[in-house]
């Protein structure tokens, strides 16, 4: 995995792994999934007890908002998820195996014991390096790892094979598109066992086991809403970027590149210079690298040798999984996963299985639209059903600005949810005091958003009036700590490639304080209607002044920004659309009179 060595030495590392193995099992999904109706994943912090009795009303002074955590430039990586049980078991078995350096456990003979007494179970004479597009050798360490995969680790390797057919086609296509070796897929095999949910005790996650910092460095979003390290396609692109960089850094040496992926390029580069050699096996002989890194390369080679001809090594009757396939649809931000699932006539678990990067009950609210994967064959039905769902019934997340005399209980009642849900989502307790002006995240049920002073008006523009044409506006974004190109691109609705091209950036590294140009599309202010001539009748003047256009609210819009765009006042906008408050949401239609 792209990190410094994680697994401890054999003797010192067994105890913490054993403790992890006997810990209570994690949730079915190994990431926190907040749902308005359950525990919302994150326990509320313990607050000092207050006097029993009436709920605490809002105080007069403002307070920091949970939105600072959710939308901040460095919202923070999610807490390390529970260690994958399978991954823990395998690592424990590996530690026990590699610790027995003087004795090779016998291979479990998968052949006829009588007919195979004189047959090399590793069948090394049949291993042809020309079959591979990565460098392959069959030295002592490689043989040791082959023995492990065919012996004590056989059950794990069998599971890897079962899942390999789900991800290899996608990975092979990505590798071929870049002109990289197809057999690099075995790096993912030994990292995660081809499991998107795999999580190490050091918080590395996903098929390619990225650490949060390295993931962000290579364009993966890791925050409160999403963890792209678990997205199979995004993580694969990032992993290939990283491997390509390491391959060039070590002048085309894949063994050193793999060692660096595991142990860090700084450590490996330092040891090559200190020992005056770039030969990986010489570094191993001299004990220059961490024990896990020394075993990482031969382990990968062994996995590739067996994976090239699994039947040869007795892996027959494997129940291979179907290849990763899906239908892609575009869905507005903040849409609830339950709404998406219902429109596609599938279970919410099906949506999460295809979109493992999602960490909450709804899509992130900070983008206009998001690409969502649906089970194959459901796209047409989804689009028909989703088009019939009013925008206010799609949204399951709203902001609420606390007013005088409001409490968590009264706010929860207003939105038709439980006070405990609101409290947990905002890292509060039901007895916490909230303050006037404080912004809360409320997991509103579909259809309840209108209770928060949201009165959607769907007014079609008359035929004689066309919607304002979009024009491109260039803005400047100042990079803050924690920013990534992908996060900035998502914020402004552009692609990473567009950002790179616009700013002359070749890689994905950006620096705090750096100025980036951002090109966005905005609807220009509608030109004011031409003044009627003196000869125009009163009826014609009245008809001209009552023309209107329909504006679809986008992520980040406010009544103030829309009013400024169309040269009207917020009061007029509210009056035209029957709004009592200032809350609007993406997808809502607003009538703009001209």
N, C-alpha and C positions, 0 to 999 in steps of 0.2 A: 504494500500500500504506500501511497506517497506521503511518507512521514518518517520520523526517526524510529528506530527499532522499538516495537511495542512489547514483544513477548520476552519475559525475563529468562534468566538462565534456568536450566532444568530444576535444580534443587530449590532455588529461591522463589520460583514462580508457581510451584504447585499449589501452595496453600490458598492464595487469593482466588485461583481458578476453581478450586474445590468449593470454596465458600460461595462463589457465584453460581456454581452448578446446583447447590442445594438451596439457593434462594427461591422464594416464591416465583412461579412462572409469570412472565410478562403478559400484557394483553395480546390478543390475537394479532393485532397490528402493532408493530414494535415502535410506533411513533405516537406521540400524544395527539389524539383526534378529538377535538372539542365538538360537542353536539349540544344544542340548546337544551336538550332534555335530560342529559346525564350529568355526570360529575364534572364535565368540562375539562377533564384531564388534569388540570393544574390545581392542587389543593389551595384553598384560600389561606393566606398567612395568618398565624395566630395573633390576634390583637388583644390588648389589655382589656379585661372585662369592664363593662360599663354598667351603670345602675340599671336594673331591670325596669321595664315600664315602656313608655311611649318611644316610638322610633325616633332616631336622631334627625332633626330637621337640618336643612342646608344652612351653613353659616355664610357670612357675608363676603369672605375673602376668597379669591381664586386659588386654584391648586394645580399642580402639575397633572398632566393627563396620561392615561394609559396609552393614548395615541402616540405619545413621544416614544414609547417602547415599541409599539407596533410599526410605526412609520418612520422611526428615526433612521439616520444614516447608518447606524451600527446597532440594529435591534438586538444583536447578540445571537450567537449560535444556540440552537436548542440544547437543553441539557442532554447529556449522554443518555441515550436510550438503553433499555435493559439489554444486556449482552445476549446475543443469539445463542440459544442453548446448543444448537448443533455446532456452531463455530467454537463454542467453549469446549465442548466434548472433544472435538477434533484437535484443538490446540493442546489440550491436556494429554491426549494420546500421543501427539507429536513430541511433546516435551519428554514424556516417558521413553519414547522410542529413541530420540536423538541423545538422550542421556546415557543410554546403554551403548556407548561407543565401541566397547570391546566385543559385543555379541550381537550378531544379526539374527533376529527371530526367524524361524523357518517360514517359508511361504506356504500358505494354505493351498495345497494342490487341488486345482480345479480340474485337472486332467484325471484320467484313470490312474490310480496309484500304481497298479501293476505294470501298466504299459508305459508309464512315464518315469520309471526309476532312473533311466539314463538320459532324461531330457532336461536341458537347462530351462527351468520355469520362466526365466526372464527372456529367453529366446534372443539373446543379444546378437547371434549370428545373422538374424533376419532383420535387424535394425539397419536401415539404409539412410544415412544423413541426407542423401539427395531427395528423399521424399519430403523433406521439410524446407520451409523458407526462412527458418531461424537456425542459428548454429547449434548443432546437436553433437554431443559426445556421450560415451558410455563408460565413464570412469567410475572409481569406487563410490563416490558420493551419489552419483546418478543411480547406480545399481542399488545403493542403500535405500533411496527413495522409491525406486520401482518395487523393491521388496516390501516396503511399507504399504504402498497403495494396493499391492496384491495380497497382503497379509493382514496386519492389524488395522490398516486403514481402508480395507476393501469396501466396507459398507459405506464409508464416506464418498469414496470415488464413484461408487455405483450411483449415489444420489446426484453427484455432479453430472454424470453422464445423462441421467434422466432429465435434468434441467437444461443440459447443454443445447439441445435442439430448439429450445424456446428462444435463446438469445444469440446463438452463433450466426444464423442467417443475417440478422441485423448488424452484428459486429463485422462479419465478413464483408458486407456491402460497404460499410464505413471505411474499413481498412483498404479495400480495393480502390475506393474512390481517391484515397490519398497515396496510393502506391506503396503501402506498408505491408509487411508480412501478415498473411492470414493467420498464421499459427500464434500470433500474439494473443489470441483469444484465451490461451491457456494461462496467461497471467491473471485474467479475471477469474478463471477457474480456481486457482490456488489462493486468490485473495478472498473471494466471497462464496465459492462453491456455486457460482451463478445464481445468487440470491439477492434481489434488490433490498430485502429487509435485513440483510446481514449487518450487524453492528458490533464493533469491537469494544472492549472495556475502555479504550482510549478515545472513543467517540468517532472512529473512522466508520464510514457508512457507505452502503450501496454496492453495486456490482464491482466497482473498481476501488472501493474502500478509501475514498478521499477523506482527509481531515478537513474540518470546516475552513480553516485559513487557506489551505491549498485549493480547495474547491472554489472559494471566492476568487482567488488569484486567477483561476482559469475560467471565470465567467459563470460559475454556478451560484444561484441564489440560495442562501442558507439563512433563514430568518424565522420569525414567528409564524408566518403563513405557509412557507414552502421550504422544502429541502431538495434542491435539484440533484443532490448527490444520489438520490434514490431514483431519479428519472433515468430509465435505461438509455435513452437516446442522447440526452444532454450530457449525462455522465460519461458515456462512451466517447462523445466528441471531445470532452475535456481531457479524458485519459489519453486519447491519441495525440492531442496537442502536447501534453506533458511528456509522453514517451518520445514523440518526435523531437522535442527540445533536448531531452536527455541523450538521444541517439546522436544528435549533432554535437552536443557538448563533449561527448566522449569519442568524437571522430569516427562514428560508425560502429562502435563496439556495443553490441546488444547485451552482452553479459554484464558489462559495467553499467549500462543504462538500466537494466533490471535491478541490479544491486542498489542503484541510486533511488529507484522508485520505492524500494523497501526501506533503505537506511538513510536516504538523504544524499543529494549530490555533493554537498559540502564535505561530508564525512568521507565519502568515497574518493573525491578529488584530492583531499588532504592526504589520504593513505597512499594513493598512487604516487604522489610527489615525495612523500616521506620515504617510501621504499624504492623509489626509482624504477617502477614498473607499471605498465598498464595491463598486465596479464592477470585476469581475475583469479585463476587457479593458483598463481604464485602468491597472491595476496592471501588466499585461503590457507595455503601451506604455512605462511608466516603468521597466521592468526591476527592479521591486520584489521579484520572486519568483525563486527558483532556476530555472535553465533547464529542468530536468526538470518542475517544477511548472507552469511556463508552458505547456509542451507537453502536459501531462497532460490538461487539460480539452478542448482541441481534438481530441486523439487519441481521447478517449472519444466525443465527438460524431461524429467521422468513422467510428468503428467502428459506432456505432448507425445511422448513415445507410445504410451499405453492408449491415449486417446485417438491416435492415428489408426490403430487396429484393435479396438476393444474386444472383438470376438476372439482374436488370437490369444488374449489373456483371460478368456473364460467369462467375459461379461456378455452373456447371452440372455435373451428374454427381457432385456431392459425396457421398461415402460416409458419410452421417450415422450416428452411433452410436445404439444403442437407449437409451431413457430409463433412468435409475437406478432399479432395482427389486430387491426382495429380500424374504426372509422373515425375521422377527425372532424370536429365541428367547432364553430366559433361561438363563444358564450360570453355575455357581458360580465364584468367584474362584480363580485359580491353575490353572485347567484348561488343559492343553496344547492349542495350536492343532492339533497333529497328531491329537489325540483328536477334536476337534470336526470336523475335515475327514473323518476316517475314518467317523464316525457319520453324516455328511451325504453320504457317498460322493462327495466332491469332492476336488480337490487343495488343499493348504495355500495355494497361491498364490491360489486362488479366494476363500478366507477373507480373505486380506490385501488383495485388490483391493477387497472390499466393506467392509473395516474398516481403512482406511489409517492410522488413528490408532495402531494397535497397533505397538509398537516391539520387542517381545521374542517369545520362543517360546511364551509362555503369557499368560493374562489376568492382570491385576494381582491380587495376593493380599490387598489391603487392603479389599476389599468383599465382602459376602455373595454378591451375584449381579451379573452384568453382562449387558447386552443385546448380543447378537452377531447380525450380519447374515449370512444364508445365501443362496445362490442360490435364486431363486424356484422353488417347487415341491418343496423338499427338507425343509421343516419337519416334516411328519408322519413321514417316514422317520427323520429325525434324532432326534426325541423318543422313538420306539420303541427305536432302537439305543442312545441315550445312557442310557436308563433301565436297560438291561441291563449297563452298564459299572459295576463296583464302584467306589465312591468312591475307594478307594486307587489305582485304576488310572487315574483321571482326572487326578490331581495330578502335575505334573512339576516341582514346586518345593518344597523343604523347608528348614527351618532346622536347622542342626546346631550344638550347643554343644560346643566342643572339650573333650575330657577328657584326663587325664594319659596320656602316652606315645603320643598320637595324632599323626599326621602327615597332610599332604595326601594322600599316597599311600594310607594306610590308610583314611582317610575316603572317598576316591574308590572304593576297592575295596568298601567296605561298601555303597555305594549303586549299585555296578555301572556307574560312569562313569569317565572318564579324569581323572587328576590335573590334566592341563593345562586341562581344562574348568573344574574347580573353581577353579584358580588364576586363570584369566582372568576368570571371573565375579566374583571377589572382589578384583580389581586386585592380584593377587599373582603371583609366579613359583613354579615347582615347587620351588625351593630356599628359598623364604621361610619364616621361622620363624613358627609360629602359637603362640598362647598359650592356656593353660587358661582357659576361660570365654568365649573369643572366639566370636562367632556368625558362621557361614558360610552363604552361600546355596549350596545344592547342587542342580544340575539333575538330579534323580533320574529315572530312566526309569520309565514307567508300570509299576506293579506292584512297584517296588522300595522304595516308601515304607515298607512293613511291615518292612524290614530295619532301619529306624531306630527300633526299639522301638515301632512303631505296629502294634497288633494290633486291627483293627476288629472290632467285635462288633455284628451287626445283630440285635437282639432286639426283637421286636414286643411292644407293650404288651398285656397281657391285656384282654379285652373289658370287664371290670369296672372298668378303670382308664383314665381319660381323661387326655390330655396337659394340662399346666397351661396355662390361658388366658393369653394375652399381655396385659400392661397397659402403659400409656404412662407413661414416666418422663422428666421434664425434667432435662436436665443443662446445665452451663455450659461453654462452650468459650472459652478465652482465645486471641484471634487472635495468631499469631506471624508474624514476617517471612516473606513468601513464600506465606502462606495465601491461598486464594481461596474464594469462596462455593461454587463447584462442588466443590473439593477437600474442604471441610468437609462438604458435603452427602453426598458419596460416602463419606466416612469413617464417618458416622453412619447411612447408609442412608436418607436423606431427600432430598427434592427441593430445588432452589434456591428454588423458589417458596415451599415450606413454611418455609424459613429466613427468607426475606424477610418473610413474613407474621407469623411468630412474633416477629421482632425489629423490625418496623416499618421495614424497609429498602426503599426504592423502587428504587435502582439496584443495582450490583454492587460498589461501592467499600466496602472495609472497612479499618480501621486497626489497626496492630500494638498489642496491649494491650487492644483492644476486647473486651468480654464479649458472647458470643452465647448465647442460649438454644437448646438442641437437644432436640427431642422424639423419643425413641426408644422402640421397643417391646421389652420384655423379658419373659421368662417368670418369673413370681414363684416363690419357693420353694414347693415342694410342702408342704402342711400335714402335719405328722407324723400318722401313723395314730393313731386314737383307741385309748386303752388298753382292753384287753379287760376285761370284768367278771369278778368273782371266780368266777362260775358258769360261765365259758367253759371249754371243754375244752382240754387241751394242744394237741390237733391243730388247733383253731380258731385258737389264738394263733399257732401256727407258720405257718398259712396266711396270716394277716394280715401277719406280719412279712416274708414272702418276696415280697410284691407288688413289682413293679418298673415303671418307666416307661422309655421310650426317648427319649433326648435327642439331637438333631442338632446337632453342633458348628457354630458360626458363626464368621465371621472375627473375630479378636480374642479369642476364648475361650481360657482356660487351664484346666488342671485345678483350679487354685486358685479361680478365679472360679466355676467350675461347682460345686465342692464347697461353697463359701460359699452359693451360690444354693439348693442342696438340703440344706443343713445336714448335711453329712457331711464326712469327711476325705479328703484326697488319697490316702492309703494305701488307704482303702476303695474309692475309685473305681478305682484301679489293680487292686486285687484282684478286683473285680466284673467287670472287663473284660480281665483278663489282660495288663495293661500292665506292662512292665518299666521303661520310661522315662517322661518327661513330655511327649513329643511327640504332639500331636493335630492334626488338620487339618479344614478346613471340609468338611462333608458327612458326616463320620464319625458313626456311631451309638454312643452310650454307654448302657449299662444302669445305671439308678439304682434301687437297692433302697430300699424304704420300710419 
